[in-house]
Amino acid sequence: MTYLYRCTKGSCRQRVSLKHHHTWYLRKPKCKSCGKLLENPDNWQMKKNKENVCSCDALHFPHRAGSNIMCIEYKGEVSQEQINEFHKQQRG
């Protein structure tokens, strides 16, 4: 799970994702743009990311709905070339 934060400086408002909660770090995380401490989680963005997760059986991992050609929520048309390319990527 990633923790999303947003800089509170009015002119910056940069979004940052951290691996752990900000209290876990010995050195408090700072915004890379302005250097202000990151202490306020971006609850709106975290909620949005959780709501948009698709759990269809086409892919073995949680993913955003419609983000992949094999997802059942995919809105575009899929060609045979796209399917072949997808399988090549999966094999490595």
Contacts in CASP RR format, 6 or more apart in sequence:
PFRMAT RR
TARGET T0000
AUTHOR 0000-0000-0000
METHOD contacts of the structure
MODEL  1
MTYLYRCTKGSCRQRVSLKHHHTWYLRKPKCKSCGKLLENPDNWQMKKNK
ENVCSCDALHFPHRAGSNIMCIEYKGEVSQEQINEFHKQQRG
2 17 0 8 1.000
2 18 0 8 1.000
2 19 0 8 1.000
3 17 0 8 1.000
3 18 0 8 1.000
3 19 0 8 1.000
3 20 0 8 1.000
3 21 0 8 1.000
3 22 0 8 1.000
3 41 0 8 1.000
3 46 0 8 1.000
4 15 0 8 1.000
4 16 0 8 1.000
4 17 0 8 1.000
4 18 0 8 1.000
4 41 0 8 1.000
4 42 0 8 1.000
4 45 0 8 1.000
4 46 0 8 1.000
4 49 0 8 1.000
5 15 0 8 1.000
5 16 0 8 1.000
5 17 0 8 1.000
5 18 0 8 1.000
5 22 0 8 1.000
5 29 0 8 1.000
5 38 0 8 1.000
5 39 0 8 1.000
5 40 0 8 1.000
5 41 0 8 1.000
5 42 0 8 1.000
6 13 0 8 1.000
6 14 0 8 1.000
6 15 0 8 1.000
6 16 0 8 1.000
6 40 0 8 1.000
6 42 0 8 1.000
6 45 0 8 1.000
7 13 0 8 1.000
7 14 0 8 1.000
7 15 0 8 1.000
7 16 0 8 1.000
7 31 0 8 1.000
7 33 0 8 1.000
7 34 0 8 1.000
7 36 0 8 1.000
7 38 0 8 1.000
8 36 0 8 1.000
8 39 0 8 1.000
8 40 0 8 1.000
9 31 0 8 1.000
9 34 0 8 1.000
9 36 0 8 1.000
11 34 0 8 1.000
12 31 0 8 1.000
12 33 0 8 1.000
12 34 0 8 1.000
12 36 0 8 1.000
14 31 0 8 1.000
14 32 0 8 1.000
14 33 0 8 1.000
14 34 0 8 1.000
15 42 0 8 1.000
15 45 0 8 1.000
16 29 0 8 1.000
16 31 0 8 1.000
16 32 0 8 1.000
16 38 0 8 1.000
18 25 0 8 1.000
18 29 0 8 1.000
18 38 0 8 1.000
22 28 0 8 1.000
22 29 0 8 1.000
22 38 0 8 1.000
22 39 0 8 1.000
22 41 0 8 1.000
28 37 0 8 1.000
28 38 0 8 1.000
28 39 0 8 1.000
29 37 0 8 1.000
29 38 0 8 1.000
30 36 0 8 1.000
30 37 0 8 1.000
30 38 0 8 1.000
31 37 0 8 1.000
31 38 0 8 1.000
52 64 0 8 1.000
52 65 0 8 1.000
53 62 0 8 1.000
53 63 0 8 1.000
53 64 0 8 1.000
53 65 0 8 1.000
54 62 0 8 1.000
54 63 0 8 1.000
54 64 0 8 1.000
54 65 0 8 1.000
54 66 0 8 1.000
54 67 0 8 1.000
54 71 0 8 1.000
54 72 0 8 1.000
54 73 0 8 1.000
55 62 0 8 1.000
56 71 0 8 1.000
56 72 0 8 1.000
56 73 0 8 1.000
58 68 0 8 1.000
58 70 0 8 1.000
58 71 0 8 1.000
58 72 0 8 1.000
59 68 0 8 1.000
59 70 0 8 1.000
59 71 0 8 1.000
63 71 0 8 1.000
65 71 0 8 1.000
65 73 0 8 1.000
66 73 0 8 1.000
66 74 0 8 1.000
66 75 0 8 1.000
68 74 0 8 1.000
68 86 0 8 1.000
69 78 0 8 1.000
69 82 0 8 1.000
69 83 0 8 1.000
69 86 0 8 1.000
70 86 0 8 1.000
END
